[in-house]
Amino acid sequence: MYCTNCGKQNADDVAFCFNCGEPLHAAEDTAPNGSASGAMTMPDYGISSNLTDGNYNEKSEAASRVFAKIKTLLSSNMFLIVAILMSAGLVLTMFAQYNYVQGGGMNQMMHDILDRVHESDLFNGEESEIIDEAFDEIMESIENSSTRYSFSLPIGTVVLLIGLWLLYADAKKRDSLQVNARGMNVLRILTLIELILVCIGCGLIGVVALLVSIFAIGAIPAGAIAIFFLIVAGVMAFIIVYYAKLYTTLKSINSTMNNGIYNDKVSMFAAVVTIVFGSIGALSALGSPYWLLIIAELTSSAGSILMGAMLIKYRNGMREVTGTLI
């Protein structure tokens, strides 16, 4: 059966187009006696899809269009590119870290630091020999543990990738208009955990900043201490607000994926900051000491930028659905 709205082919036993969500007007069932039965019952795809006397349930039709929009976004090439970039960034980062240590890049950087220490004339004689011995022990430890270090997966990034690939895989399934929300649940829970950890970390930093301010009274002008404390507090508040907004956004999307009720509550603050963080990461990558690390960080940063753009695209997509339902 072909959709009269977008032209996509659908299975004969579905009520709504998997691509655009428009109702598919199938012919009436014929009763055994040859007369029209007057009612058709469509398969349940997470929405109420009963058709009676040719009239679709308005709530079901609205939900179907919301589900179709979500399915289109999550199965899009843009979302696939996000998942690929984030995955490639993780693999490249692991390989770059291992190769940088094994290839002598770390060794060279440490030797440069040691040479500067010697040139500074801060240490000489016996102290210099102690520093050299400590340096050799550090480098031996780094080289022996380099494999374990580079392949100790960052759990947060791995969980993020699991959520992204689950969303894409479920969105590509053609047997249901509604996308399974398990991938979004993974992202939502991960963001909640990160929010809690950020709050704890910011609290500890705040305590340290307060103690530094207290002990610095007298040695440093009070105005400078106040400015320092305000800057630290502002940065912490900014980070906490970002994660809180991101969590509420993912929670809203998760709810819409489950019930099909229109909701465009996407925080533009979270979306824009995600893009800004990605852009800052891309710029800071240029200062990395190893070319492969630069590529890895640029790849991950590009994924973050597109992730923020996807949030904005989802928000606009939900508003387009509203326009079609009015």
Salt bridges, closest charged atoms under 4 A:
GLU22 OE2 - ARG65 NH2 2.99
GLU61 OE2 - ARG65 NH2 2.65
ASP132 OD1 - HIS118 NE2 2.98
ASP170 OD1 - LYS173 NZ 3.34
ASP170 OD2 - ARG182 NE 2.86
ASP264 OD2 - ARG319 NE 2.73
GLU320 OE1 - LYS69 NZ 3.19
